[in-house]
Every structure is written in C-alpha cells, then in structure tokens.
C-alpha cells in the first residue's frame, strides 16, 4: 500500500481507520505539523515518500510552481466528510490512481470525477 500523509483539514480519525486496516497512514497533527505551512508538509511527505492528501488547492499550485516530481498529492474537492467517508475515498482513489501516484501525480477528486496530471508539470 502507498504511505499517506493527511493534511489538517481532513479528520484525524481517517488516518486511524486506515491504520487499523494495515495502511501506513499518518495525520499532520500526529507529527506536530498541525500549524505547519504547506511547503513544510510537502517536504515531509517527499522525505517519507508519502502521498499527501488534502483539501487545499495550494498544494497543487506549489507543485506546479516548483516543477517538483514528488510528492504526489491527492486533493479532495468534497468537504464535510466524516472520517470513515474520507478513509473510503482514500482507498478508492489510491486503488484507481496507484500507478500515477508511484510516478508522481497531482490527483483531483470531486463527487463526479477524478483528474490526474503527472508531475513535474512542464
């Protein structure tokens, strides 16, 4: 399974649910990064080879601007989900996009679509 780092806007319970299922999942607040800026969170994800999962559009913008090839980022454009819903969405999204995530990708998930862009963006 792909290791994941959940950003502050997502429920911490989603990371706990995934861990109970055998995932290597951690929430930024568990790492003392609850108030860290996006650059620091992305760097931690890159160093630990984790996919960063967020609600924040700034993560994709930072990847584009830096032309970085890692880490992969999944952005959910669906708010108000409970921890179990987020965990389910993570499972389904990672399953569907695993090859792209391994090679470096920005994934955007809405209620109606999943968009994938390989990185770095030229």
N, C-alpha and C positions, 0 to 999 in steps of 0.2 A: 504494500500500500504506500501511497505517496504521503510523506510527512506534511502536515499542515499547521499553519500559524493563523489563528483567528484574531482579527482586529477588534478594537474596543467596542465598536457599535454592535457586534454580534453577541448573543448570550453566552456567557461562560459555561452554562450547562451543556451547550452543544459540544464543546471540547470534551467534557466529562462523558457524555453519551458515546462519542466516537472512541474514546479510550477504552471504555468497557467492552467495545466490540473489537478491540485489538489494534486500533489506529494509533499512530504516533501523532497525536493532536495536542496542541497547547494554545492557550489564550494569552494575549499580550499581558493581561493583568496578572497572570500566574508567573510572569517573568519580570515583574516590576516595571513594565513598559506601558502602563495604563495611560500615562500622560506624555509618552514619547512622541516625537514628531514622525511624520511619515517616512522620512529618509532613514531614520534610525531603525524603524520597524522593517523596512525593506532590506536594510543591510543585515539585520539579524536573520531574516528569512533566507537571504542569499548565503550567509555564512553557514547556516544549519541545513541548507538545501531543502527548505520547506516551501510549499506553495502558500502564498499569503492570500487570505480570504477576507474580503472587506465589503463595506457598503459605500466606501469613499472613492469618488472619481479621481481624486488627486493621485492615487497610486498609479493608475494608467498614464496619467499626464506625466508623472515623474519618469516612468519607464521610457516613454516616447522621447522626452527631452534629453535623457541621459544616453539613449541608444543602448541601454543595457540589455544583455541577453538572458539575465537571471535577476531576480527570481521570477517565476511565473506568478501571475496574480489572477485570482477569480474575484470579480466584482458582482455582487448581487444587487440588482435594482428592484428588490422586493423588500419592503420594510414591514415591521410589526410581526415577524415570525417568531414563534416560540422555539426554545432550544431543540426540541425533538424535530420540528419542521426544518430548522437550519441544518441539523445533522443529516436528515434525509436528503435535503437539497445538495449538500456537500457530497454525499455518497453518489447520488445520481450524476452530478456534474463531473466529478473526478472519473467515474466509470466511463462516461461519454467522451471525455477530453484527455484521458491519461497520456496518450502518445504526444499530443501537442504540449501538455504540461511538462513532460520529460525534456522536451527540446527547447522550451522557453516560449511562453504564450501569455497573452492577455485574453482572458475569457470574460465575457459579459453575459449575465443570466437575467432574463426578465421572465414574467409569467408566460410569455408566448414564444420566446426564442433563446437560443444560445449562440453567441457570436464569438468567433475565435480569430485572433490575429497573432501570428508568430512574431517573436521578437528576436533580435532588435528590429525596430521599425526604421527603414532606410528613408 
